[in-house]
């Protein structure tokens, strides 16, 4: 073999070796890329679920109640959710306990026609000094925008 042939053979062998290393690294890079793509897909799914949950929360009505005492006692009903509540009914759950709601005000306002997000309304309440009960169980019922009925039970205290 001549010197030229040996040099050609070495150059060819070196080229084959470099090609094999490049192919190996390319496969490694491809595997890592596929793994990153799987992670990206999972992250996208989670973000989509969070977005859907936020959208559902925006469409959900959440009502809350509390007793306010600023010289006169009132039961405040607030819409804390993202959609309008209609035909809101309120009742004191424990029928054997004292009902602090003033009957005339209750009859005039209930069912409350509509409560938009962030709004509230109040009902007059009266608790005599002789009344020792501190907590009143309240049940709220309303119609959601999709005509489904919502319900929430809580306790209010003075």
GIHU-V492393 format. One record per residue. OMEGA is omega in whole degrees, -180 to 180 (999 if undefined). D_FIRST is the distance of its C-alpha to the first C-alpha in whole Angstrom. Layout:
omega | d_first
OMEGA | D_FIRST
OMEGA | D_FIRST
This chain:
omega | d_first
-179 | 0
-179 | 4
179 | 7
179 | 8
179 | 6
178 | 7
177 | 10
179 | 11
178 | 10
179 | 13
178 | 15
179 | 15
178 | 16
179 | 18
178 | 20
180 | 21
179 | 22
178 | 24
178 | 25
178 | 26
180 | 28
178 | 30
180 | 31
180 | 32
178 | 34
178 | 36
178 | 37
180 | 39
179 | 40
178 | 41
178 | 43
178 | 45
178 | 46
179 | 47
177 | 49
178 | 51
177 | 52
178 | 54
179 | 55
178 | 56
179 | 58
178 | 60
178 | 61
178 | 62
180 | 64
179 | 66
178 | 67
177 | 68
178 | 70
179 | 71
179 | 72
178 | 74
178 | 76
179 | 77
178 | 78
179 | 80
178 | 82
-179 | 83
-176 | 84
176 | 86
177 | 90
178 | 90
177 | 94
-179 | 95
174 | 99
175 | 100
179 | 104
180 | 105
176 | 108
-174 | 109
171 | 113
-175 | 113
179 | 110
173 | 108
-178 | 105
176 | 102
-176 | 100
174 | 97
-177 | 94
-176 | 91
-175 | 88
179 | 87
-176 | 89
174 | 93
180 | 95
177 | 98
-176 | 101
178 | 101
180 | 103
173 | 104
173 | 106
-172 | 107
-175 | 105
-176 | 108
180 | 111
-180 | 113
179 | 112
177 | 113
-176 | 112
-176 | 112
178 | 111
-173 | 115
-178 | 116
179 | 117
179 | 113
-179 | 111
-179 | 113
-172 | 113
-174 | 109
2 | 108
179 | 106
-170 | 104
-174 | 103
179 | 99
-179 | 97
178 | 94
179 | 91
-180 | 93
174 | 96
173 | 99
-177 | 103
174 | 105
178 | 108
178 | 111
178 | 112
177 | 114
-180 | 114
-179 | 118
-179 | 118
-179 | 119
-177 | 116
-179 | 114
-178 | 111
-175 | 108
-180 | 105
178 | 105
-176 | 103
174 | 102
178 | 101
178 | 99
-176 | 99
174 | 97
176 | 96
179 | 92
180 | 91
179 | 90
174 | 93
-178 | 92
177 | 94
180 | 93
179 | 95
178 | 95
179 | 97
175 | 97
176 | 100
-180 | 102
180 | 104
999 | 106
